[in-house]
């Protein structure tokens, strides 16, 4: 094990994985919340846009989204999200396009998790909000969203765990996270395959286990009482 840590930047690769997970979780939470609101909107066009987004992105493989971002948007359409003059241009470009693909893909699961929470709210509460004169936006802010997020804590935690594990997919476009490094280690040190597997597996357990325990605890503590 010491040979692997001395020859490869394993902590740096795990740090890259953690950055991908945290930033894409924040981005997908924001985007997924917007899509969920669109699906609840009384405006037919917004509902259609939300449903179309879910249908397209949830049924598109994440690997395909990553490759499309890198080859389609970046290489062919020349859409730049990194400074070409920077010495870290290629690594920054891969990281940011991988992040964009993760956010676009996992926002669909965040949206569906939130919809589960919204559907758990008794319909009478939304009707009561309308009866006292609250607008749709006010009902969302004061009645639906607070209870919906509390009811969706556990599904959101599951989405976070799935997102953390799916960060390995961005290795397909050259992001130097732990799966990318693991491929190099397997290629150069096949005699240490068991140690490589144990190190990577232990790292992902350390990332996902606390998230699972925390969301389970909060889900029981903050659940909306019926």
Rosetta silent file (secondary structure, phi, psi, omega in degrees, C-alpha in Angstrom):
SEQUENCE: XXXXXXXXXXXXXXXXXXXXXXXXXXXXXXXXXXXXXXXXXXXXXXXXXXXXXXXXXXXXXXXXXXXXXXXXXXXXXXXXXXXXXXXXXXXXXXXXXXXXXXXXXXXXXXXXXXXXXXXXXXXXXXXXXXXXXXXXXXXXXXXXXXXXXXXXXXXXXXXXXXXXXXXXXXXXXXXXXXXXXXXXXXXXXXXXXXXXXXXXXXXXXXXXXXXXXXXXXXXXXXXXXX
SCORE:     score description
SCORE:     0.000 S_00000001
   1 L     0.000  -38.860  179.469    0.000    0.000    0.000 S_00000001
   2 H   -61.247  -35.145  178.297    2.832    2.378    0.794 S_00000001
   3 H   -63.263  -39.385 -179.754    4.194    1.939   -2.723 S_00000001
   4 H   -65.990  -44.618 -178.582    0.896    3.055   -4.210 S_00000001
   5 H   -68.854  -29.497  179.120    0.650    6.167   -2.046 S_00000001
   6 H   -79.589  -29.655 -177.029    4.247    7.119   -2.796 S_00000001
   7 H   -91.918  -22.882 -175.351    3.938    6.592   -6.560 S_00000001
   8 L  -130.237  148.323  179.696    0.428    8.008   -7.116 S_00000001
   9 L   -85.598   72.059 -177.968   -1.429   11.048   -5.843 S_00000001
  10 H   -66.814  -45.021  176.958   -4.284    9.089   -4.290 S_00000001
  11 H   -59.745  -38.294  178.653   -5.366   11.837   -1.820 S_00000001
  12 H   -64.803  -37.714  178.547   -5.435   14.338   -4.701 S_00000001
  13 H   -67.822  -41.068  176.989   -7.623   12.017   -6.780 S_00000001
  14 H   -66.070  -35.996  177.455  -10.034   11.528   -3.877 S_00000001
  15 H   -63.220  -40.161  176.899  -10.083   15.289   -3.351 S_00000001
  16 H   -62.977  -41.725  177.408  -11.089   15.731   -7.002 S_00000001
  17 H   -62.127  -42.219 -179.722  -13.880   13.166   -6.511 S_00000001
  18 H   -65.313  -41.267  177.384  -15.074   14.995   -3.399 S_00000001
  19 H   -61.868  -43.862  177.381  -15.107   18.349   -5.215 S_00000001
  20 H   -58.771  -45.074 -176.975  -17.123   16.838   -8.050 S_00000001
  21 H   -64.924  -45.899 -175.968  -19.609   15.331   -5.602 S_00000001
  22 H   -68.718  -47.726 -177.308  -20.097   18.478   -3.513 S_00000001
  23 H   -67.857  -40.846  179.340  -20.329   20.952   -6.399 S_00000001
  24 H   -71.152  -31.066  175.737  -22.565   18.763   -8.535 S_00000001
  25 H   -64.146  -44.818  178.826  -24.797   18.044   -5.520 S_00000001
  26 H   -64.060  -44.749 -179.640  -25.272   21.772   -4.948 S_00000001
  27 H   -65.387  -41.833 -179.194  -25.891   22.441   -8.640 S_00000001
  28 H   -70.760  -29.320  176.073  -28.300   19.550   -9.083 S_00000001
  29 H   -65.726  -43.407  178.906  -30.231   20.581   -5.960 S_00000001
  30 H   -66.186  -51.926 -178.422  -30.787   24.060   -7.381 S_00000001
  31 H   -64.398  -41.623  178.837  -31.627   22.894  -10.895 S_00000001
  32 H   -63.393  -35.866  177.544  -33.743   19.993   -9.643 S_00000001
  33 H   -65.687  -41.168  178.166  -35.729   22.336   -7.399 S_00000001
  34 H   -62.620  -43.947  179.910  -36.453   24.637  -10.348 S_00000001
  35 H   -64.903  -39.892  178.891  -37.602   21.697  -12.474 S_00000001
  36 H   -62.780  -40.670  177.111  -39.786   20.392   -9.636 S_00000001
  37 H   -64.542  -39.245  177.185  -41.454   23.797   -9.316 S_00000001
  38 H   -60.847  -39.544 -179.085  -42.027   23.829  -13.077 S_00000001
  39 H   -70.575  -21.808  176.310  -43.731   20.456  -12.843 S_00000001
  40 H   -92.472   -9.755 -173.062  -46.028   21.818  -10.125 S_00000001
  41 L   -63.405  146.034  174.418  -46.698   25.069  -11.943 S_00000001
  42 L   -76.452   -6.172  179.678  -50.239   25.929  -13.070 S_00000001
  43 L   -86.005  118.305 -176.318  -48.714   27.138  -16.355 S_00000001
  44 H   -57.232  -38.300 -178.713  -48.999   24.304  -18.938 S_00000001
  45 H   -62.624  -43.008  179.526  -45.841   25.346  -20.807 S_00000001
  46 H   -65.796  -39.960  177.352  -43.718   25.147  -17.650 S_00000001
  47 H   -62.700  -40.418  179.761  -45.167   21.757  -16.768 S_00000001
  48 H   -65.788  -41.931  179.682  -44.396   20.532  -20.286 S_00000001
  49 H   -63.727  -42.423  178.722  -40.818   21.849  -20.119 S_00000001
  50 H   -63.411  -42.789  179.142  -40.234   20.167  -16.758 S_00000001
  51 H   -66.605  -40.474  179.714  -41.622   16.852  -17.978 S_00000001
  52 H   -64.212  -41.251  178.754  -39.618   17.044  -21.212 S_00000001
  53 H   -61.220  -48.223  179.982  -36.389   17.714  -19.308 S_00000001
  54 H   -59.541  -45.880 -176.666  -36.961   14.745  -17.000 S_00000001
  55 H   -61.959  -42.874 -176.046  -37.855   12.449  -19.899 S_00000001
  56 H   -73.902  -52.807 -170.694  -34.795   13.363  -21.966 S_00000001
  57 H   -78.410  -32.698  179.491  -32.046   13.573  -19.360 S_00000001
  58 H   -70.092  -27.644 -177.934  -33.142   10.750  -17.070 S_00000001
  59 L   -98.049    8.773  175.844  -33.217    8.335  -20.006 S_00000001
  60 L  -103.805  126.744  179.561  -29.853    9.439  -21.429 S_00000001
  61 L   -58.100  140.495 -179.590  -26.788    7.547  -20.118 S_00000001
  62 H   -60.779  -37.578  178.168  -24.482    9.725  -18.031 S_00000001
  63 H   -59.808  -41.809  179.316  -21.469    8.566  -20.045 S_00000001
  64 H   -64.515  -38.862  177.383  -23.158    9.795  -23.230 S_00000001
  65 H   -63.491  -42.556  179.353  -23.850   13.175  -21.625 S_00000001
  66 H   -61.476  -47.138 -178.789  -20.196   13.513  -20.594 S_00000001
  67 H   -66.159  -38.565  178.095  -18.936   12.642  -24.070 S_00000001
  68 H   -62.580  -42.649  178.847  -21.503   14.956  -25.690 S_00000001
  69 H   -61.556  -44.734 -175.683  -20.379   17.854  -23.488 S_00000001
  70 H   -74.601  -48.702 -175.621  -16.703   17.291  -24.282 S_00000001
  71 H   -86.332  -41.619 -177.056  -16.881   16.373  -27.967 S_00000001
  72 H   -77.272  -57.320 -175.048  -20.123   18.011  -29.046 S_00000001
  73 H   -77.123  -40.960 -175.348  -20.274   21.254  -27.097 S_00000001
  74 H   -84.793  -57.322 -173.326  -16.570   21.850  -26.506 S_00000001
  75 H   -74.676  -42.654 -175.731  -14.670   20.363  -29.461 S_00000001
  76 H   -87.419  -48.327 -178.241  -17.247   20.782  -32.256 S_00000001
  77 L   -86.388   -7.741  176.361  -19.294   23.833  -31.219 S_00000001
  78 L    60.245   37.705  174.484  -16.270   25.507  -29.583 S_00000001
  79 L   -84.618  115.586 -174.916  -18.149   26.476  -26.426 S_00000001
  80 L  -100.229  130.467  174.331  -15.441   27.418  -23.955 S_00000001
  81 L  -123.097   14.203  175.410  -15.912   27.241  -20.189 S_00000001
  82 L  -141.764  158.281 -178.533  -12.197   27.464  -19.353 S_00000001
  83 L   -77.963  113.376 -179.789   -9.450   29.921  -20.255 S_00000001
  84 L   -60.741  -22.965 -179.141   -7.564   28.583  -23.323 S_00000001
  85 L   -83.105   -8.598 -177.683   -4.514   30.595  -22.285 S_00000001
  86 L   -76.478  146.147  176.777   -4.322   28.900  -18.896 S_00000001
  87 L   -68.950  -20.394  179.391   -1.723   26.223  -18.277 S_00000001
  88 L  -102.349   25.501 -174.604   -4.501   24.158  -16.629 S_00000001
  89 H   -56.787  -50.541 -173.787   -6.856   24.584  -19.586 S_00000001
  90 H   -66.739  -40.533  178.850   -7.345   20.900  -20.411 S_00000001
  91 H   -69.920  -40.113  178.647   -7.868   19.788  -16.806 S_00000001
  92 H   -64.909  -42.024 -179.386  -10.192   22.733  -16.073 S_00000001
  93 H   -63.030  -46.480  179.690  -12.212   22.092  -19.230 S_00000001
  94 H   -62.061  -43.781 -178.940  -12.640   18.396  -18.458 S_00000001
  95 H   -62.015  -45.761 -175.002  -13.582   19.106  -14.850 S_00000001
  96 H   -71.806  -37.625  176.908  -16.173   21.757  -15.717 S_00000001
  97 H   -70.441  -36.886  174.856  -17.813   19.791  -18.517 S_00000001
  98 H   -62.729  -40.380  177.521  -17.916   16.721  -16.289 S_00000001
  99 H   -63.044  -43.328  178.992  -19.503   18.838  -13.569 S_00000001
 100 H   -61.493  -41.390  179.531  -22.092   20.176  -16.016 S_00000001
 101 H   -65.636  -42.168  178.901  -23.002   16.643  -17.129 S_00000001
 102 H   -63.071  -41.923  179.897  -23.369   15.435  -13.536 S_00000001
 103 H   -65.437  -47.342 -178.320  -25.599   18.387  -12.639 S_00000001
 104 H   -60.949  -38.898 -176.928  -27.797   18.016  -15.721 S_00000001
 105 H   -75.025  -49.198 -173.072  -28.227   14.279  -15.141 S_00000001
 106 H   -80.577  -12.146  173.069  -28.753   14.178  -11.393 S_00000001
 107 H   -61.364  -29.971  178.631  -31.087   17.182  -11.341 S_00000001
 108 H   -65.369  -39.438 -179.898  -33.707   14.784  -12.700 S_00000001
 109 H   -73.964  -34.188  173.942  -33.371   12.529   -9.657 S_00000001
 110 H   -63.545  -43.237  178.989  -33.439   15.488   -7.296 S_00000001
 111 H   -59.308  -47.176 -178.919  -36.622   16.671   -9.004 S_00000001
 112 H   -67.467  -34.084  175.280  -38.299   13.285   -8.616 S_00000001
 113 H   -63.966  -42.221  178.766  -37.193   13.070   -4.970 S_00000001
 114 H   -67.655  -37.394  177.783  -38.727   16.474   -4.309 S_00000001
 115 H   -62.278  -35.769  175.678  -41.905   15.505   -6.134 S_00000001
 116 H   -61.057  -42.894  177.569  -42.173   12.545   -3.786 S_00000001
 117 H   -65.602  -40.545  179.599  -41.959   14.959   -0.858 S_00000001
 118 H   -64.879  -39.629 -178.643  -44.495   17.314   -2.403 S_00000001
 119 H   -68.400  -19.020  178.575  -46.932   14.477   -3.047 S_00000001
 120 L   -78.173  -11.658  179.881  -46.716   13.528    0.640 S_00000001
 121 L   -79.338  128.445  178.870  -48.273   16.880    1.585 S_00000001
 122 L   -56.925  133.364 -178.747  -52.044   16.571    2.118 S_00000001
 123 H   -56.698  -27.875 -178.280  -53.872   18.337   -0.748 S_00000001
 124 H   -62.391  -25.272 -179.216  -55.990   20.186    1.783 S_00000001
 125 H   -71.469  -41.089  176.367  -53.019   22.307    2.828 S_00000001
 126 H   -65.492  -38.397  178.780  -52.525   23.730   -0.668 S_00000001
 127 H   -66.475  -38.225  177.598  -56.281   24.323   -0.902 S_00000001
 128 H   -65.404  -38.214  178.467  -56.256   26.072    2.461 S_00000001
 129 H   -62.983  -41.444  178.373  -53.389   28.281    1.300 S_00000001
 130 H   -68.217  -34.408 -176.946  -55.364   29.301   -1.767 S_00000001
 131 H   -68.459  -25.725  178.284  -58.490   29.875    0.286 S_00000001
 132 L   -93.944    9.369  172.245  -56.763   32.481    2.457 S_00000001
 133 L    95.201    9.406  178.573  -55.565   34.344   -0.631 S_00000001
 134 L   -74.113  139.720  174.880  -51.992   33.103   -1.050 S_00000001
 135 L   -75.789  173.529  178.255  -50.673   33.112   -4.599 S_00000001
 136 H   -60.085  -42.134  179.611  -48.994   30.060   -6.146 S_00000001
 137 H   -64.370  -42.467  178.746  -45.557   31.527   -5.364 S_00000001
 138 H   -66.513  -37.624  177.336  -46.539   32.291   -1.766 S_00000001
 139 H   -63.390  -40.462  177.001  -47.996   28.800   -1.331 S_00000001
 140 H   -61.407  -48.514 -172.677  -44.725   27.318   -2.583 S_00000001
 141 H   -69.677  -38.260 -171.970  -42.588   29.428   -0.277 S_00000001
 142 H  -101.069  -21.870 -173.486  -44.635   29.112    2.903 S_00000001
 143 H  -119.786  -55.829 -169.033  -46.469   25.783    2.617 S_00000001
 144 H   -78.268  -53.069 -175.067  -45.267   23.367   -0.073 S_00000001
 145 H   -62.037  -47.039 -179.003  -41.485   23.804   -0.257 S_00000001
 146 H   -58.513  -44.530 -179.695  -40.719   23.698    3.508 S_00000001
 147 H   -74.093  -35.840 -179.566  -42.722   20.503    4.029 S_00000001
 148 H   -63.045  -43.409  178.984  -41.668   19.003    0.697 S_00000001
 149 H   -65.119  -39.967  179.854  -37.955   19.320    1.465 S_00000001
 150 H   -65.804  -39.219 -179.875  -38.419   17.818    4.915 S_00000001
 151 H   -72.314  -21.339 -174.437  -40.356   14.868    3.499 S_00000001
 152 L  -101.021   11.963 -175.877  -37.762   14.328    0.757 S_00000001
 153 H   -59.632  -47.130 -177.887  -34.644   14.235    2.941 S_00000001
 154 H   -66.681  -47.930  175.232  -34.124   10.477    2.643 S_00000001
 155 H   -59.542  -35.527  177.016  -34.713   10.312   -1.154 S_00000001
 156 H   -66.743  -37.031  175.956  -32.383   13.300   -1.547 S_00000001
 157 H   -63.629  -39.840  176.580  -29.766   11.471    0.509 S_00000001
 158 H   -63.673  -38.882  177.911  -30.086    8.461   -1.770 S_00000001
 159 H   -65.183  -37.567  178.226  -29.642   10.742   -4.779 S_00000001
 160 H   -64.664  -41.894  179.259  -26.493   12.221   -3.184 S_00000001
 161 H   -64.441  -43.162  178.069  -25.019    8.757   -2.617 S_00000001
 162 H   -63.158  -39.551  178.900  -25.765    7.746   -6.214 S_00000001
 163 H   -62.940  -44.223 -179.520  -24.209   10.994   -7.451 S_00000001
 164 H   -58.195  -43.958  179.390  -21.038   10.402   -5.424 S_00000001
 165 H   -70.105  -31.842 -178.420  -20.594    6.966   -6.964 S_00000001
 166 H   -77.129   -6.459  175.541  -21.410    8.268  -10.450 S_00000001
 167 H   -62.423  -20.448  179.186  -18.538   10.749  -10.318 S_00000001
 168 H   -65.062  -21.317 -177.151  -16.414    7.849  -11.582 S_00000001
 169 H   -66.934  -30.626 -176.212  -18.098    8.198  -14.992 S_00000001
 170 H   -69.998   -7.199  172.433  -16.351   11.496  -15.745 S_00000001
 171 H   -60.572  -22.584  179.981  -13.080    9.583  -15.997 S_00000001
 172 H   -64.062  -22.770  179.302  -14.290    8.880  -19.563 S_00000001
 173 H  -111.560   19.121  170.612  -13.489   12.501  -20.493 S_00000001
 174 L    88.251   15.810  176.018  -10.155   12.669  -18.675 S_00000001
 175 L   -75.371  126.090 -171.681  -11.092   14.104  -15.281 S_00000001
 176 L   -82.128   59.170  174.977   -8.300   13.016  -12.944 S_00000001
 177 L   -94.899 -168.065 -167.722  -10.497   11.692  -10.142 S_00000001
 178 H   -68.285  -33.571  179.037  -10.058    8.394   -8.347 S_00000001
 179 H   -67.538  -36.819  177.601  -11.521    6.141  -11.076 S_00000001
 180 H   -64.244  -45.116  178.706   -9.173    7.695  -13.640 S_00000001
 181 H   -67.408  -36.396  179.705   -6.216    7.123  -11.328 S_00000001
 182 H   -60.511  -39.987  177.131   -7.421    3.615  -10.500 S_00000001
 183 H   -60.551  -41.604  177.736   -7.255    2.713  -14.202 S_00000001
 184 H   -65.585  -39.893 -179.399   -3.655    3.895  -14.341 S_00000001
 185 H   -67.088  -41.901  177.563   -2.758    1.975  -11.194 S_00000001
 186 H   -62.232  -36.889 -178.314   -4.323   -1.241  -12.483 S_00000001
 187 H   -70.512  -40.519 -174.565   -2.433   -0.840  -15.748 S_00000001
 188 H   -91.828  -27.006 -178.582    0.955   -0.162  -14.176 S_00000001
 189 L  -130.952   65.108  179.350    0.748   -2.231  -10.982 S_00000001
 190 H   -64.598  -19.111  179.196   -1.483   -5.259  -11.632 S_00000001
 191 H   -71.536  -15.805  179.660    0.380   -7.084   -8.876 S_00000001
 192 H  -111.105   28.022 -175.147   -1.257   -4.750   -6.348 S_00000001
 193 H   -58.174  -40.680 -178.353   -4.799   -5.062   -7.718 S_00000001
 194 H   -63.300  -42.599  178.923   -6.263   -6.187   -4.407 S_00000001
 195 H   -66.363  -39.684  178.935   -4.797   -3.183   -2.574 S_00000001
 196 H   -60.121  -47.542  179.805   -5.968   -0.795   -5.284 S_00000001
 197 H   -60.737  -44.757 -177.724   -9.498   -2.129   -5.039 S_00000001
 198 H   -64.591  -39.831 -179.960   -9.519   -1.930   -1.232 S_00000001
 199 H   -63.772  -47.633 -178.185   -8.218    1.644   -1.182 S_00000001
 200 H   -67.491  -42.983  179.740  -10.798    2.898   -3.672 S_00000001
 201 H   -62.685  -42.967  179.471  -13.656    0.953   -2.080 S_00000001
 202 H   -63.915  -38.032  178.356  -12.748    2.223    1.390 S_00000001
 203 H   -62.288  -43.902 -179.652  -12.625    5.788    0.109 S_00000001
 204 H   -69.515  -33.413  175.525  -16.127    5.599   -1.347 S_00000001
 205 H   -63.922  -41.427  178.739  -17.451    4.007    1.843 S_00000001
 206 H   -64.930  -30.072  178.334  -15.995    6.921    3.831 S_00000001
 207 H   -76.646  -43.153 -169.379  -17.720    9.351    1.453 S_00000001
 208 H   -93.142  -31.122 -176.808  -21.143    7.720    1.292 S_00000001
 209 H   -61.778  -47.985  177.756  -21.669    6.086    4.687 S_00000001
 210 H   -60.134  -37.898  178.957  -21.831    9.356    6.701 S_00000001
 211 H   -63.014  -41.886  178.985  -24.237   10.833    4.134 S_00000001
 212 H   -64.971  -44.244  179.948  -26.514    7.805    4.430 S_00000001
 213 H   -65.766  -40.732 -178.239  -26.475    7.839    8.233 S_00000001
 214 H   -66.366  -45.836 -178.195  -27.042   11.589    8.410 S_00000001
 215 H   -68.059  -34.334  176.258  -29.971   11.650    5.988 S_00000001
 216 H   -64.096  -43.234  178.504  -31.595    8.675    7.736 S_00000001
 217 H   -63.766  -47.965 -178.676  -31.275   10.468   11.081 S_00000001
 218 H   -67.625  -34.274  178.870  -32.585   13.770    9.713 S_00000001
 219 H   -61.681  -38.384  177.338  -35.361   12.028    7.826 S_00000001
 220 H   -76.419  -34.029 -176.462  -36.723   10.600   11.052 S_00000001
 221 H   -76.918  -38.291 -174.375  -36.124   13.748   13.080 S_00000001
 222 L  -101.822    7.066 -178.468  -37.509   16.292   10.617 S_00000001
 223 L   -59.233  141.856  178.695  -40.307   14.224    9.109 S_00000001
 224 L   -72.045  122.202 -179.077  -43.569   16.082    8.747 S_00000001
 225 L   -77.588  133.537 -179.191  -45.966   14.728   11.376 S_00000001
 226 L   -95.550    0.000    0.000  -49.372   13.743   10.041 S_00000001
